[in-house]
Amino acid sequence: MALSGYWLLDSLDIYDTYGAMIARGGYADLLKSPKRKPSLFNNWPEENGLEIDLDNPTFEEMEVSIPFYMVGDKPDFFANHKAFFDKIKGPGLMSLQVNPLEKTFMLYYKNTNNLSLFQGGARYVAAFTLVMGISDIIDTPAPVVGVGYMSIGTTFVIN
C-alpha cells in the first residue's frame, strides 16, 4: 500500500520521513467546526429581543484528536519515533497538509493519548492519538491521491 504523498508535516512527507500515517477515521475531528464565541449585543429596554452584531463572528479555540500509526524496523523505528515527537512538540506552529482533504491545518501540540506498541521480531507498530490545537485552516489544492489510512483493529502480519 503506497502511503506517500497523503500527509505533509512542514512540507515533509510523514510516511516517508517517519513511517507515520493517520489512521482510518482520523479526519473526523479535522472536519468539525469550531464553537462560535458570543457576539456583542444590546438588550434595549424599549425593543423586543436582542440587537446582535453578526458582522464579524469569532470562534473558540479548536482542539482535535488525530489517531496515528507509526511503523518501522528496529533501530529506524525508534529514531523515527523520537524525530517525529521532537518535531511535533517543537516550538511554534506546524503545518499539517492533508492532501485528501485539500486542507492545511496550522497546529500546535497539546498531548498524546492511547499509546500502544506492538512488536514482531525487528518490526514495530505504534498506535497513538495526538491531541492538537488548531490555529488556522487553509484550503490547499492538492494532487489527486487515493484515500490513505490504516484501519484501527487492522491485523498486522510481522515476519
C-alpha positions as CSV (number, residue, x, y, z in Angstrom):
1,M,0.0,0.0,0.0
2,A,1.6,3.3,-1.1
3,L,1.0,5.9,1.5
4,S,3.4,8.6,0.3
5,G,2.0,12.0,-0.5
6,Y,-1.1,12.0,1.7
7,W,0.2,14.0,4.7
8,L,2.9,16.6,4.9
9,L,4.2,18.0,8.2
10,D,6.0,21.3,7.5
11,S,6.5,20.1,3.9
12,L,7.9,16.7,4.9
13,D,6.0,13.6,4.0
14,I,5.3,11.9,7.3
15,Y,5.1,8.4,5.9
16,D,8.4,8.6,4.0
17,T,10.2,10.6,6.7
18,Y,8.9,9.0,9.9
19,G,6.9,5.9,8.9
20,A,3.8,7.6,10.4
21,M,0.2,7.8,9.0
22,I,-3.2,9.0,10.0
23,A,-5.4,6.1,10.9
24,R,-8.8,5.4,9.4
25,G,-11.4,7.8,10.8
26,G,-8.6,10.3,11.7
27,Y,-10.0,13.0,9.6
28,A,-13.3,13.3,11.6
29,D,-12.1,15.9,14.1
30,L,-10.3,17.8,11.4
31,L,-13.6,18.4,9.6
32,K,-15.6,19.6,12.6
33,S,-16.4,23.3,13.0
34,P,-15.3,25.4,16.0
35,K,-17.7,26.7,18.6
36,R,-18.7,30.4,18.0
37,K,-17.8,32.9,20.6
38,P,-20.7,35.1,21.9
39,S,-21.2,38.2,19.7
40,L,-21.6,41.7,21.1
41,F,-25.2,42.6,21.7
42,N,-27.5,45.2,23.1
43,N,-30.7,44.4,25.0
44,W,-32.6,47.6,24.5
45,P,-35.4,48.0,27.2
46,E,-37.7,49.7,24.6
47,E,-37.3,46.9,22.0
48,N,-38.1,43.2,21.8
49,G,-35.3,40.7,21.6
50,L,-31.6,41.4,21.2
51,E,-29.7,43.5,18.8
52,I,-26.7,41.3,17.9
53,D,-23.6,42.2,16.0
54,L,-23.2,39.4,13.5
55,D,-20.8,41.2,11.1
56,N,-17.5,39.7,12.5
57,P,-18.0,36.3,14.0
58,T,-15.2,34.9,16.1
59,F,-14.7,31.3,17.3
60,E,-13.3,29.4,20.2
61,E,-10.0,27.5,20.1
62,M,-10.5,24.2,18.4
63,E,-8.9,21.0,19.8
64,V,-8.6,17.9,17.7
65,S,-7.7,14.3,18.4
66,I,-5.9,12.6,15.4
67,P,-5.2,8.9,15.6
68,F,-1.9,7.8,14.1
69,Y,0.1,4.7,13.3
70,M,3.8,4.5,13.0
71,V,5.6,1.5,11.5
72,G,9.2,0.5,11.1
73,D,12.1,-1.8,11.7
74,K,14.4,-1.6,14.7
75,P,16.5,0.6,15.0
76,D,15.0,3.0,12.5
77,F,11.6,2.8,14.3
78,F,12.9,4.4,17.5
79,A,14.9,7.0,15.7
80,N,11.9,8.0,13.6
81,H,9.6,7.9,16.7
82,K,12.0,10.3,18.5
83,A,12.3,12.6,15.5
84,F,8.6,12.7,14.9
85,F,7.8,13.6,18.5
86,D,10.7,16.1,18.7
87,K,9.1,17.8,15.6
88,I,5.5,17.7,16.9
89,K,6.5,19.0,20.4
90,G,8.8,21.7,19.0
91,P,8.3,25.5,19.3
92,G,5.8,27.4,17.2
93,L,3.0,26.3,14.9
94,M,3.4,23.5,12.4
95,S,1.6,22.9,9.2
96,L,-0.1,19.5,8.5
97,Q,-1.2,19.3,4.9
98,V,-3.8,16.6,4.4
99,N,-4.0,16.2,0.7
100,P,-7.1,14.0,0.5
101,L,-9.0,16.9,2.3
102,E,-7.2,19.6,0.3
103,K,-6.6,21.5,3.5
104,T,-3.6,22.6,5.6
105,F,-4.0,22.8,9.3
106,M,-1.8,25.1,11.4
107,L,-1.4,23.1,14.6
108,Y,0.4,23.1,18.0
109,Y,0.9,20.1,20.2
110,K,-1.2,19.6,23.4
111,N,-1.0,15.9,24.4
112,T,-0.5,12.3,23.4
113,N,-3.1,9.7,24.3
114,N,-3.6,5.9,24.0
115,L,-0.1,4.9,23.0
116,S,0.2,1.2,22.2
117,L,3.4,-0.6,20.9
118,F,3.4,-3.9,19.1
119,Q,6.4,-5.9,18.2
120,G,7.1,-8.9,15.9
121,G,10.8,-9.7,15.5
122,A,12.5,-6.5,14.4
123,R,9.2,-4.9,13.2
124,Y,7.4,-2.4,15.4
125,V,4.0,-0.7,15.1
126,A,2.9,2.1,17.4
127,A,-0.7,3.4,17.6
128,F,-1.3,6.7,19.4
129,T,-3.6,9.7,19.3
130,L,-2.2,13.2,19.1
131,V,-4.3,16.0,20.7
132,M,-3.6,19.2,18.8
133,G,-4.8,22.8,18.9
134,I,-5.8,24.3,15.6
135,S,-4.7,27.9,14.9
136,D,-5.9,28.2,11.3
137,I,-7.2,26.1,8.4
138,I,-6.1,26.9,4.8
139,D,-7.6,25.5,1.6
140,T,-4.7,23.9,-0.4
141,P,-5.4,22.3,-3.7
142,A,-3.6,19.0,-3.6
143,P,-2.5,16.4,-6.1
144,V,-5.1,13.7,-6.6
145,V,-4.3,10.7,-4.5
146,G,-6.4,7.8,-3.2
147,V,-7.8,7.5,0.3
148,G,-4.9,6.8,2.6
149,Y,-5.4,5.2,6.0
150,M,-4.8,2.2,8.1
151,S,-7.8,0.8,10.0
152,I,-7.8,0.6,13.8
153,G,-8.1,-3.1,14.5
154,T,-6.0,-4.0,11.5
155,T,-4.2,-7.3,11.8
156,F,-0.5,-6.8,11.2
157,V,1.5,-9.6,9.8
158,I,5.0,-9.2,11.1
159,N,7.7,-11.6,9.9
